[in-house]
Amino acid sequence: IKGEEALLDYLRGHQLEIMLVLSSICALLAFFACITKSISRKKRAGLLLTELSAAIMLWADRLAYIYRGNTSDFGWFMVRFSNFTVFFFTLFIIFSFNIYLEDLFVSNGKEKNVPKRLYAVSILVALGILVLIISQFTGWYYFFDETNHYQRGPLFIVCYIVPLVSLFIQLSSIFDLYYQLSRSIRLSLLFFTTIPIIASIVQIFVYGISLTNISIVGTAVLLYIFALIDINN
């Protein structure tokens, strides 16, 4: 237990630096994905959007921590803008990954068809974004106290339902394609779906550390690296 507490304290003390490094790496990988010509257009679009969304999400999360408690007009705006951006791109990353998965089914699957489950994920993400927008006026997910600090709302747990359900659906579809993919691609897909699920469950009980967002960005980096390994092979 002491070791776990020491690790959490370390992450709390250095997470801004970790966020800066990971978001910078994702921004660079987004550029590489944009200029890479050795993969299909749709797969390239999926990788580009995933890396770019991850970079923006973690950059916004970093700003949310920097400006929290800042009661100036600019601080008031930045805290609200950055938190909304984090929640929005958490959902959009799942949609971007969905594009990447759809291309894998078309290019590697025996049936050459995209499973209806993946279309359901896109619908879930759209509904999640709609509820997120509504929550900005109702305080369902979060609100800000008089000191401009972020506070979890009464329905905060609901904001995890769409990402978790979407990841589980994507994971189930991956197993349909599992043995038709190279080992590097299989590993990257499993990392991208399972690690954020575990982090999200832990995040429910841990406050003050962006475990879910850091894990998503970390696995987004691995997704691109393993895609390059597959191309080289």
Backbone as CSV, one residue per row, in Angstrom:
resi,resn,N_x,N_y,N_z,CA_x,CA_y,CA_z,C_x,C_y,C_z
1,ILE,0.827,-1.207,0.000,0.000,0.000,0.000,0.866,1.265,0.000
2,LYS,1.930,1.241,0.795,2.822,2.395,0.840,3.470,2.636,-0.514
3,GLY,3.824,1.545,-1.191,4.415,1.679,-2.523,3.457,2.306,-3.514
4,GLU,2.183,1.915,-3.430,1.170,2.482,-4.322,0.964,3.964,-4.026
5,GLU,0.939,4.318,-2.745,0.777,5.725,-2.380,1.974,6.552,-2.842
6,ALA,3.169,5.983,-2.739,4.371,6.688,-3.185,4.326,6.917,-4.697
7,LEU,3.842,5.907,-5.432,3.722,6.043,-6.888,2.716,7.113,-7.257
8,LEU,1.554,7.131,-6.560,0.534,8.142,-6.837,1.049,9.539,-6.514
9,ASP,1.784,9.660,-5.415,2.360,10.970,-5.058,3.368,11.427,-6.105
10,TYR,4.143,10.477,-6.616,5.121,10.821,-7.653,4.421,11.313,-8.917
11,LEU,3.348,10.610,-9.303,2.600,11.009,-10.502,1.956,12.373,-10.307
12,ARG,1.425,12.630,-9.118,0.818,13.934,-8.848,1.848,15.050,-8.969
13,GLY,3.064,14.779,-8.506,4.098,15.800,-8.517,4.725,16.037,-9.876
14,HIS,4.641,15.051,-10.774,5.322,15.168,-12.065,4.398,15.003,-13.261
15,GLN,3.078,14.953,-13.020,2.193,14.659,-14.136,2.155,15.769,-15.190
16,LEU,2.388,17.028,-14.803,2.414,18.098,-15.800,3.559,17.894,-16.786
17,GLU,4.718,17.468,-16.280,5.848,17.189,-17.156,5.572,15.965,-18.032
18,ILE,4.948,14.948,-17.443,4.592,13.751,-18.207,3.609,14.106,-19.317
19,MET,2.621,14.935,-18.983,1.631,15.360,-19.982,2.289,16.114,-21.132
20,LEU,3.226,17.002,-20.804,3.897,17.795,-21.837,4.692,16.900,-22.780
21,VAL,5.406,15.938,-22.219,6.211,15.036,-23.042,5.328,14.185,-23.943
22,LEU,4.286,13.575,-23.368,3.423,12.682,-24.140,2.638,13.436,-25.210
23,SER,2.121,14.623,-24.876,1.366,15.398,-25.870,2.277,15.849,-27.013
24,SER,3.529,16.186,-26.700,4.486,16.584,-27.737,4.804,15.415,-28.658
25,ILE,4.978,14.231,-28.065,5.253,13.038,-28.868,4.090,12.744,-29.802
26,CYS,2.861,12.840,-29.284,1.680,12.567,-30.113,1.542,13.588,-31.246
27,ALA,1.847,14.846,-30.967,1.786,15.870,-32.008,2.792,15.556,-33.114
28,LEU,3.971,15.110,-32.723,4.995,14.745,-33.706,4.572,13.520,-34.507
29,LEU,3.984,12.535,-33.831,3.516,11.336,-34.531,2.359,11.656,-35.477
30,ALA,1.523,12.629,-35.097,0.436,13.053,-35.983,1.004,13.618,-37.286
31,PHE,2.095,14.371,-37.168,2.760,14.916,-38.364,3.313,13.783,-39.219
32,PHE,3.960,12.804,-38.581,4.512,11.671,-39.327,3.406,10.874,-40.003
33,ALA,2.285,10.695,-39.300,1.157,9.967,-39.884,0.612,10.698,-41.102
34,CYS,0.670,12.016,-41.052,0.151,12.835,-42.157,0.986,12.668,-43.422
35,ILE,2.297,12.506,-43.267,3.181,12.451,-44.432,3.526,11.020,-44.851
36,THR,3.099,10.035,-44.050,3.381,8.643,-44.398,2.510,8.202,-45.569
37,LYS,3.131,7.667,-46.595,2.413,7.255,-47.806,2.343,5.737,-47.979
38,SER,2.941,5.002,-47.061,3.029,3.552,-47.223,1.835,2.805,-46.634
39,ILE,0.837,3.523,-46.103,-0.366,2.886,-45.575,-1.582,3.473,-46.267
40,SER,-2.696,2.782,-46.179,-3.913,3.223,-46.866,-4.392,4.571,-46.335
41,ARG,-5.163,5.264,-47.144,-5.631,6.599,-46.768,-6.494,6.573,-45.519
42,LYS,-7.396,5.595,-45.418,-8.284,5.553,-44.259,-7.515,5.192,-42.987
43,LYS,-6.571,4.258,-43.095,-5.767,3.903,-41.927,-4.914,5.080,-41.498
44,ARG,-4.368,5.805,-42.481,-3.570,6.993,-42.166,-4.427,8.047,-41.481
45,ALA,-5.674,8.200,-41.946,-6.587,9.167,-41.326,-6.899,8.776,-39.894
46,GLY,-7.102,7.473,-39.668,-7.374,7.002,-38.315,-6.218,7.260,-37.377
47,LEU,-4.991,6.967,-37.835,-3.804,7.211,-37.012,-3.587,8.693,-36.769
48,LEU,-3.754,9.499,-37.835,-3.567,10.941,-37.711,-4.534,11.537,-36.694
49,LEU,-5.818,11.195,-36.810,-6.823,11.737,-35.900,-6.614,11.237,-34.477
50,THR,-6.199,9.977,-34.330,-5.959,9.425,-32.995,-4.814,10.159,-32.310
51,GLU,-3.693,10.318,-33.018,-2.526,10.974,-32.426,-2.796,12.454,-32.165
52,LEU,-3.457,13.124,-33.119,-3.746,14.548,-32.952,-4.732,14.777,-31.813
53,SER,-5.758,13.941,-31.730,-6.738,14.065,-30.657,-6.098,13.816,-29.298
54,ALA,-5.208,12.824,-29.232,-4.518,12.519,-27.980,-3.647,13.696,-27.546
55,ALA,-2.961,14.311,-28.504,-2.100,15.460,-28.191,-2.925,16.631,-27.657
56,ILE,-4.046,16.928,-28.317,-4.896,18.045,-27.899,-5.514,17.764,-26.535
57,MET,-5.979,16.525,-26.332,-6.616,16.172,-25.065,-5.665,16.357,-23.890
58,LEU,-4.440,15.836,-24.019,-3.505,15.924,-22.899,-2.991,17.347,-22.720
59,TRP,-2.858,18.076,-23.823,-2.477,19.497,-23.735,-3.551,20.270,-22.970
60,ALA,-4.826,20.006,-23.283,-5.921,20.680,-22.590,-5.986,20.258,-21.125
61,ASP,-5.731,18.984,-20.850,-5.734,18.503,-19.472,-4.642,19.213,-18.663
62,ARG,-3.512,19.427,-19.276,-2.410,20.137,-18.616,-2.815,21.574,-18.299
63,LEU,-3.483,22.222,-19.249,-3.947,23.595,-19.014,-4.974,23.646,-17.891
64,ALA,-5.823,22.620,-17.817,-6.836,22.576,-16.756,-6.186,22.569,-15.380
65,TYR,-5.080,21.840,-15.246,-4.362,21.807,-13.973,-3.637,23.128,-13.711
66,ILE,-3.095,23.718,-14.764,-2.340,24.963,-14.591,-3.244,26.114,-14.146
67,TYR,-4.449,26.191,-14.721,-5.322,27.337,-14.466,-6.368,27.092,-13.381
68,ARG,-6.423,25.898,-12.826,-7.412,25.655,-11.773,-7.101,26.551,-10.564
69,GLY,-8.145,27.131,-10.005,-7.966,28.050,-8.883,-7.660,29.472,-9.295
70,ASN,-7.454,29.691,-10.595,-7.196,31.044,-11.101,-8.547,31.748,-11.268
71,THR,-8.798,32.759,-10.474,-10.108,33.406,-10.460,-10.192,34.622,-11.378
72,SER,-9.166,34.837,-12.193,-9.231,35.933,-13.165,-10.206,35.555,-14.280
73,ASP,-10.588,36.534,-15.091,-11.508,36.259,-16.188,-10.904,35.249,-17.169
74,PHE,-9.608,35.407,-17.437,-8.949,34.484,-18.358,-8.870,33.085,-17.750
75,GLY,-8.566,33.013,-16.452,-8.518,31.726,-15.765,-9.878,31.059,-15.749
76,TRP,-10.927,31.837,-15.537,-12.299,31.324,-15.552,-12.601,30.672,-16.898
77,PHE,-12.210,31.360,-17.986,-12.458,30.830,-19.333,-11.609,29.590,-19.607
78,MET,-10.324,29.633,-19.276,-9.417,28.542,-19.596,-9.788,27.247,-18.879
79,VAL,-10.203,27.356,-17.628,-10.577,26.153,-16.884,-11.771,25.475,-17.533
80,ARG,-12.747,26.236,-17.937,-13.946,25.664,-18.558,-13.660,25.146,-19.966
81,PHE,-12.900,25.924,-20.722,-12.553,25.504,-22.081,-11.705,24.233,-22.069
82,SER,-10.699,24.190,-21.218,-9.795,23.042,-21.189,-10.494,21.780,-20.705
83,ASN,-11.358,21.886,-19.706,-12.057,20.694,-19.219,-13.032,20.152,-20.263
84,PHE,-13.734,21.038,-20.944,-14.632,20.569,-22.007,-13.830,19.904,-23.118
85,THR,-12.684,20.471,-23.470,-11.841,19.904,-24.519,-11.364,18.511,-24.150
86,VAL,-11.004,18.327,-22.884,-10.557,17.009,-22.419,-11.663,15.968,-22.593
87,PHE,-12.859,16.282,-22.132,-13.966,15.333,-22.221,-14.348,15.072,-23.682
88,PHE,-14.319,16.120,-24.502,-14.695,15.975,-25.907,-13.723,15.068,-26.644
89,PHE,-12.432,15.327,-26.478,-11.452,14.552,-27.241,-11.233,13.155,-26.675
90,THR,-11.611,12.934,-25.431,-11.611,11.567,-24.921,-12.565,10.705,-25.737
91,LEU,-13.710,11.267,-26.090,-14.672,10.570,-26.940,-14.204,10.525,-28.396
92,PHE,-13.629,11.624,-28.857,-13.236,11.688,-30.275,-12.083,10.731,-30.580
93,ILE,-11.219,10.487,-29.600,-10.135,9.519,-29.793,-10.714,8.134,-30.091
94,ILE,-11.775,7.776,-29.386,-12.417,6.474,-29.616,-12.976,6.404,-31.024
95,PHE,-13.567,7.504,-31.487,-14.081,7.554,-32.857,-12.941,7.423,-33.866
96,SER,-11.816,8.081,-33.597,-10.664,8.018,-34.499,-10.098,6.602,-34.560
97,PHE,-10.016,5.963,-33.405,-9.549,4.581,-33.356,-10.507,3.668,-34.105
98,ASN,-11.783,4.005,-34.083,-12.786,3.233,-34.807,-12.500,3.244,-36.307
99,ILE,-12.084,4.398,-36.820,-11.735,4.520,-38.242,-10.586,3.573,-38.575
100,TYR,-9.595,3.542,-37.690,-8.441,2.661,-37.876,-8.872,1.193,-37.883
101,LEU,-9.770,0.832,-36.955,-10.266,-0.545,-36.887,-11.055,-0.924,-38.140
102,GLU,-11.878,0.002,-38.614,-12.681,-0.272,-39.803,-11.798,-0.601,-40.996
103,ASP,-10.692,0.112,-41.143,-9.779,-0.159,-42.253,-9.126,-1.527,-42.098
104,LEU,-8.802,-1.907,-40.864,-8.204,-3.222,-40.641,-9.152,-4.334,-41.065
105,PHE,-10.441,-4.178,-40.809,-11.410,-5.195,-41.197,-11.528,-5.289,-42.719
106,VAL,-11.487,-4.151,-43.379,-11.607,-4.144,-44.838,-10.359,-4.714,-45.499
107,SER,-9.193,-4.401,-44.947,-7.935,-4.816,-45.574,-7.440,-6.186,-45.116
108,ASN,-7.853,-6.623,-43.916,-7.352,-7.895,-43.377,-8.423,-8.940,-43.121
109,GLY,-9.669,-8.511,-42.999,-10.729,-9.450,-42.655,-11.120,-10.363,-43.804
110,LYS,-11.566,-11.555,-43.469,-11.992,-12.513,-44.488,-13.255,-12.035,-45.196
111,GLU,-14.155,-11.434,-44.428,-15.428,-10.992,-45.004,-15.307,-9.648,-45.718
112,LYS,-14.259,-8.897,-45.408,-14.041,-7.568,-46.006,-15.171,-6.597,-45.691
113,ASN,-15.865,-6.836,-44.584,-16.952,-5.956,-44.168,-16.676,-5.414,-42.772
114,VAL,-17.157,-4.213,-42.535,-17.018,-3.608,-41.211,-18.144,-4.117,-40.319
115,PRO,-17.832,-4.658,-39.129,-18.891,-5.146,-38.228,-19.840,-4.021,-37.818
116,LYS,-21.105,-4.382,-37.684,-22.100,-3.387,-37.279,-21.798,-2.833,-35.891
117,ARG,-21.087,-3.612,-35.092,-20.721,-3.148,-33.745,-19.889,-1.872,-33.801
118,LEU,-19.032,-1.767,-34.809,-18.200,-0.564,-34.922,-19.033,0.654,-35.323
119,TYR,-20.062,0.431,-36.130,-20.977,1.530,-36.443,-21.733,1.957,-35.179
120,ALA,-22.038,0.988,-34.318,-22.710,1.297,-33.053,-21.823,2.158,-32.168
121,VAL,-20.500,1.922,-32.224,-19.567,2.734,-31.450,-19.627,4.189,-31.891
122,SER,-19.678,4.427,-33.192,-19.775,5.795,-33.708,-21.033,6.487,-33.202
123,ILE,-22.135,5.741,-33.169,-23.391,6.306,-32.667,-23.279,6.623,-31.178
124,LEU,-22.663,5.723,-30.414,-22.484,5.943,-28.984,-21.637,7.184,-28.719
125,VAL,-20.575,7.352,-29.502,-19.716,8.523,-29.334,-20.496,9.807,-29.619
126,ALA,-21.311,9.796,-30.668,-22.124,10.971,-30.997,-23.090,11.292,-29.855
127,LEU,-23.717,10.262,-29.277,-24.617,10.478,-28.142,-23.851,10.994,-26.931
128,GLY,-22.652,10.460,-26.727,-21.827,10.912,-25.612,-21.468,12.379,-25.723
129,ILE,-21.135,12.813,-26.938,-20.805,14.223,-27.163,-22.035,15.101,-26.924
130,LEU,-23.204,14.625,-27.359,-24.442,15.382,-27.152,-24.722,15.562,-25.662
131,VAL,-24.605,14.480,-24.886,-24.844,14.563,-23.442,-23.795,15.452,-22.782
132,LEU,-22.555,15.395,-23.268,-21.492,16.254,-22.742,-21.849,17.727,-22.920
133,ILE,-22.360,18.080,-24.089,-22.747,19.473,-24.356,-23.886,19.893,-23.422
134,ILE,-24.863,19.008,-23.259,-25.987,19.324,-22.370,-25.501,19.503,-20.933
135,SER,-24.530,18.680,-20.537,-24.030,18.737,-19.160,-23.334,20.055,-18.837
136,GLN,-22.911,20.777,-19.871,-22.274,22.067,-19.625,-23.255,23.074,-19.010
137,PHE,-24.530,22.838,-19.226,-25.569,23.738,-18.716,-26.283,23.172,-17.486
138,THR,-26.032,21.899,-17.195,-26.743,21.260,-16.083,-25.828,20.874,-14.922
139,GLY,-24.515,20.786,-15.176,-23.585,20.363,-14.136,-23.637,18.877,-13.833
140,TRP,-24.148,18.076,-14.766,-24.249,16.633,-14.535,-22.888,15.999,-14.298
141,TYR,-21.927,16.324,-15.173,-20.617,15.680,-15.105,-19.679,16.373,-14.127
142,TYR,-19.652,17.689,-14.188,-18.756,18.459,-13.321,-19.241,19.898,-13.233
143,PHE,-18.737,20.600,-12.228,-19.019,22.023,-12.066,-17.804,22.656,-11.409
144,PHE,-17.836,23.967,-11.233,-16.712,24.694,-10.657,-17.181,25.491,-9.445
145,ASP,-16.411,25.386,-8.367,-16.797,26.086,-7.146,-16.382,27.555,-7.215
146,GLU,-16.579,28.271,-6.115,-16.312,29.714,-6.109,-14.836,30.034,-6.256
147,THR,-13.955,29.063,-6.012,-12.515,29.285,-6.193,-12.029,28.814,-7.564
148,ASN,-12.967,28.508,-8.447,-12.675,28.068,-9.815,-11.944,26.724,-9.843
149,HIS,-12.301,25.847,-8.921,-11.767,24.494,-8.905,-12.813,23.527,-9.449
150,TYR,-12.329,22.554,-10.200,-13.179,21.520,-10.788,-13.728,20.605,-9.697
151,GLN,-15.027,20.315,-9.767,-15.670,19.392,-8.836,-16.515,18.396,-9.623
152,ARG,-16.473,17.144,-9.220,-17.283,16.125,-9.888,-18.767,16.365,-9.632
153,GLY,-19.567,16.203,-10.691,-21.004,16.384,-10.582,-21.697,15.122,-10.119
154,PRO,-23.010,15.196,-9.888,-23.766,14.047,-9.371,-23.816,12.868,-10.334
155,LEU,-23.693,13.113,-11.639,-23.727,12.037,-12.629,-22.361,11.829,-13.275
156,PHE,-21.310,12.144,-12.530,-19.957,12.039,-13.080,-19.659,10.638,-13.603
157,ILE,-20.140,9.629,-12.914,-19.857,8.254,-13.302,-20.399,7.950,-14.691
158,VAL,-21.454,8.673,-15.108,-22.074,8.419,-16.406,-21.113,8.741,-17.545
159,CYS,-20.230,9.728,-17.330,-19.319,10.136,-18.405,-18.324,9.036,-18.745
160,TYR,-18.195,8.034,-17.869,-17.307,6.915,-18.145,-18.010,5.791,-18.902
161,ILE,-19.339,5.824,-18.909,-20.082,4.710,-19.495,-19.840,4.599,-20.997
162,VAL,-19.973,5.718,-21.723,-19.803,5.674,-23.181,-18.391,5.233,-23.581
163,PRO,-17.323,5.819,-23.031,-15.973,5.346,-23.396,-15.741,3.877,-23.055
164,LEU,-16.183,3.457,-21.858,-15.942,2.074,-21.452,-16.722,1.092,-22.317
165,VAL,-18.004,1.375,-22.550,-18.814,0.493,-23.392,-18.246,0.445,-24.809
166,SER,-17.825,1.600,-25.321,-17.256,1.662,-26.676,-15.979,0.834,-26.768
167,LEU,-15.123,0.951,-25.769,-13.873,0.182,-25.769,-14.140,-1.319,-25.679
168,PHE,-15.134,-1.708,-24.878,-15.473,-3.125,-24.782,-16.003,-3.642,-26.125
169,ILE,-16.813,-2.842,-26.808,-17.325,-3.244,-28.120,-16.184,-3.376,-29.113
170,GLN,-15.278,-2.409,-29.101,-14.125,-2.475,-29.995,-13.255,-3.686,-29.686
171,LEU,-13.091,-3.970,-28.397,-12.297,-5.128,-28.006,-12.930,-6.421,-28.506
172,SER,-14.253,-6.520,-28.416,-14.938,-7.725,-28.892,-14.776,-7.899,-30.401
173,SER,-14.770,-6.788,-31.127,-14.592,-6.874,-32.582,-13.160,-7.252,-32.942
174,ILE,-12.204,-6.828,-32.124,-10.795,-7.158,-32.377,-10.580,-8.661,-32.360
175,PHE,-11.261,-9.369,-31.454,-11.099,-10.814,-31.367,-11.621,-11.526,-32.615
176,ASP,-12.564,-10.906,-33.321,-13.042,-11.485,-34.577,-11.956,-11.463,-35.649
177,LEU,-11.040,-10.513,-35.527,-9.999,-10.297,-36.533,-8.619,-10.726,-36.033
178,TYR,-8.570,-11.173,-34.793,-7.312,-11.319,-34.058,-6.254,-12.118,-34.814
179,TYR,-6.577,-13.312,-35.268,-5.584,-14.195,-35.872,-5.309,-13.876,-37.343
180,GLN,-5.959,-12.874,-37.862,-5.692,-12.427,-39.228,-4.754,-11.224,-39.254
181,LEU,-4.302,-10.804,-38.072,-3.415,-9.651,-37.953,-2.026,-10.089,-37.522
182,SER,-1.054,-9.248,-37.792,0.309,-9.527,-37.339,0.391,-9.375,-35.824
183,ARG,1.424,-9.935,-35.235,1.576,-9.908,-33.777,1.689,-8.475,-33.267
184,SER,2.401,-7.621,-33.985,2.583,-6.238,-33.533,1.263,-5.472,-33.530
185,ILE,0.454,-5.679,-34.555,-0.848,-4.999,-34.618,-1.779,-5.532,-33.536
186,ARG,-1.761,-6.844,-33.309,-2.603,-7.429,-32.256,-2.265,-6.823,-30.901
187,LEU,-0.984,-6.710,-30.607,-0.569,-6.150,-29.327,-1.008,-4.701,-29.181
188,SER,-0.842,-3.917,-30.243,-1.207,-2.501,-30.163,-2.702,-2.322,-29.937
189,LEU,-3.517,-3.151,-30.581,-4.969,-3.061,-30.414,-5.385,-3.456,-29.003
190,LEU,-4.763,-4.502,-28.484,-5.087,-4.941,-27.124,-4.661,-3.897,-26.098
191,PHE,-3.483,-3.318,-26.280,-3.024,-2.272,-25.372,-3.976,-1.084,-25.387
192,PHE,-4.385,-0.672,-26.593,-5.205,0.535,-26.729,-6.578,0.375,-26.093
193,THR,-7.106,-0.842,-26.082,-8.453,-1.054,-25.537,-8.447,-1.456,-24.068
194,THR,-7.481,-2.266,-23.654,-7.525,-2.793,-22.279,-6.909,-1.848,-21.245
195,ILE,-5.782,-1.219,-21.570,-5.118,-0.361,-20.586,-5.997,0.828,-20.175
196,PRO,-6.638,1.560,-21.115,-7.539,2.641,-20.688,-8.733,2.140,-19.879
197,ILE,-9.220,0.924,-20.160,-10.327,0.374,-19.374,-9.904,0.207,-17.926
198,ILE,-8.733,-0.366,-17.722,-8.216,-0.558,-16.361,-7.995,0.785,-15.681
199,ALA,-7.396,1.729,-16.426,-7.127,3.055,-15.860,-8.419,3.783,-15.508
200,SER,-9.467,3.618,-16.324,-10.747,4.279,-16.063,-11.389,3.758,-14.790
201,ILE,-11.276,2.452,-14.570,-11.831,1.877,-13.350,-11.095,2.412,-12.130
202,VAL,-9.766,2.492,-12.212,-8.968,3.032,-11.108,-9.272,4.515,-10.912
203,GLN,-9.482,5.247,-12.036,-9.720,6.682,-11.976,-10.965,7.039,-11.167
204,ILE,-11.943,6.148,-11.157,-13.175,6.399,-10.408,-12.878,6.612,-8.925
205,PHE,-11.850,5.934,-8.447,-11.527,5.980,-7.017,-10.328,6.875,-6.696
206,VAL,-9.666,7.375,-7.720,-8.472,8.210,-7.511,-8.736,9.602,-8.079
207,TYR,-8.509,10.629,-7.282,-8.759,12.003,-7.701,-7.437,12.766,-7.707
208,GLY,-7.282,13.646,-8.684,-6.085,14.479,-8.730,-5.013,13.996,-9.683
209,ILE,-5.231,12.840,-10.318,-4.290,12.299,-11.294,-5.070,11.889,-12.539
210,SER,-4.611,12.297,-13.702,-5.305,11.972,-14.952,-4.833,10.623,-15.484
211,LEU,-5.127,9.569,-14.734,-4.670,8.234,-15.121,-5.248,7.806,-16.463
212,THR,-6.547,8.045,-16.649,-7.202,7.619,-17.886,-6.604,8.321,-19.088
213,ASN,-6.472,9.637,-19.008,-5.963,10.403,-20.146,-4.513,10.064,-20.468
214,ILE,-3.689,9.915,-19.442,-2.290,9.569,-19.660,-2.179,8.179,-20.288
215,SER,-3.018,7.247,-19.823,-2.966,5.885,-20.373,-3.426,5.876,-21.833
216,ILE,-4.450,6.667,-22.159,-4.935,6.726,-23.538,-3.850,7.263,-24.458
217,VAL,-3.191,8.335,-24.034,-2.149,8.935,-24.864,-0.951,8.003,-24.990
218,GLY,-0.596,7.348,-23.891,0.510,6.398,-23.945,0.250,5.262,-24.915
219,THR,-0.959,4.730,-24.898,-1.291,3.637,-25.814,-1.452,4.142,-27.251
220,ALA,-1.816,5.413,-27.426,-1.876,5.996,-28.768,-0.477,6.047,-29.388
221,VAL,0.510,6.364,-28.555,1.900,6.350,-29.024,2.292,4.940,-29.452
222,LEU,1.950,3.945,-28.628,2.260,2.557,-28.957,1.545,2.113,-30.228
223,LEU,0.323,2.610,-30.440,-0.447,2.242,-31.629,0.313,2.615,-32.894
224,TYR,0.899,3.807,-32.911,1.637,4.255,-34.097,2.955,3.490,-34.232
225,ILE,3.656,3.302,-33.116,4.934,2.601,-33.153,4.766,1.175,-33.689
226,PHE,3.752,0.460,-33.195,3.527,-0.911,-33.650,3.056,-0.936,-35.109
227,ALA,2.344,0.112,-35.549,1.944,0.200,-36.955,3.188,0.337,-37.839
228,LEU,4.177,1.119,-37.382,5.422,1.255,-38.130,6.188,-0.064,-38.176
229,ILE,6.196,-0.771,-37.056,6.860,-2.079,-37.021,6.221,-3.027,-38.028
230,ASP,4.896,-3.000,-38.102,4.186,-3.857,-39.046,4.523,-3.486,-40.488
231,ILE,4.617,-2.184,-40.766,4.975,-1.723,-42.111,6.376,-2.200,-42.473
232,ASN,7.314,-2.071,-41.536,8.688,-2.498,-41.789,8.782,-3.995,-42.048
233,ASN,7.991,-4.764,-41.283,7.995,-6.218,-41.493,7.462,-6.572,-42.862
